Amino acid sequence: MANHIIIYGHGAGDPGAVGHGLTEASYYRDKLDPFIRKWAGKLKNNTLTVANEAENQFVETQKGKGIYSMRNFASITEMHLDAASGTAKDGHVIIAKGFAPDAADKRIRDVVKKHVGLRPNYPDGFSYRNDLLNLNVAASLGIGYRLVELGFITSAEDTQQITANMDALAKDLVQAITGEVIAGGTTTPETGGNSNNKGEIEMYLIHAIDTGNWYVSNGVQCRWIRSERMLKNYKNEFGKLNLRVDNMYSTELYKEFPKDKIL
């Protein structure tokens, strides 16, 4: 079992970046945190601790605490949001200069790519720096550390993406940080459901996170959606259906529907 910790940037009176009705500090503490805790609570082989939300861990490190007090954790993931002109968008992961990304760094990079996209000026999704206090202290202590810029709070598109699918985003982050696959799908709220009638079989979409494949199921049978047009139909692009979405890894899918039984 490995113990990991996640830090929400800024706080303790420092709002961080501001944009589109959000602050960097409050987005993580008030909006995403309940979902992070939900999925962290489902871990069976690892733990993920949320650092004290009332503190600003940059300030705490300056005091000789903060990162210095996290020596017993296998990894530290610090979450932030960028800010710039309204046209700047997408995210990236910052690691210490002179180090190569490890498996967790790459998994987290892939989560950023999936949910907001990667900044074009970082082709591999990584920025390599040596001018950040928490990063430098963690490197000096030999602790695995990365700082995640999960898009731009000043971008309407990024803001919409990180607030629309917080349950799925949180699950992906917890899995990426710990390397543990968590059982159970997530519901994408904005897709809703296709029926309110009791007794009627409800169809729903399944999105396999690792393969990108889409499936439709009624809970008994599962069918692979091979046509882009049909997928758009199920996702209500033509105003006919509005199926809810469960996001899961293919290993979870095959536990519910054996691979050789999927139509």
GIBEL-V535814 format. One record per backbone hydrogen bond with DSSP energy under -1.0 kcal/mol. CO is the residue of the C=O (numbers start at 1). NH is the residue of the N-H. If there is no record, write none. Layout:
BEGIN
co=<CO	CO>
nh=<NH	NH>
END
This chain:
BEGIN
co=<2	3	4	5	6	7	11	14	15	17	19	22	23	24	25	26	26	27	27	28	32	33	34	35	36	37	39	40	47	49	52	56	57	58	59	60	61	65	66	67	70	75	76	77	78	79	80	82	85	91	92	93	94	95	96	102	103	104	105	106	107	108	109	110	111	112	112	117	119	122	125	127	129	132	133	134	135	136	137	138	144	146	147	148	149	149	151	152	155	156	157	158	159	160	165	166	167	168	169	170	171	172	173	174	175	186	188	189	197	204	205	206	207	208	213	214	215	216	217	221	222	223	227	228	229	230	231	232	233	234	236	244	245	246	248	249	250	252	253	258>
nh=<47	74	49	77	51	79	14	11	25	24	22	19	27	28	29	30	31	31	32	33	36	37	38	39	40	41	42	43	4	6	55	60	61	62	63	65	64	68	69	70	73	5	146	7	148	9	150	153	88	119	149	127	147	129	99	106	107	108	109	110	111	112	113	114	115	116	117	91	122	125	93	95	97	136	137	138	139	140	141	143	76	78	94	80	92	151	82	155	159	160	161	162	163	164	169	170	171	172	173	174	175	176	177	178	179	247	191	192	200	217	246	215	248	212	208	225	206	223	204	218	263	216	231	232	233	234	235	237	236	243	239	205	188	207	209	253	254	256	257	261>
END
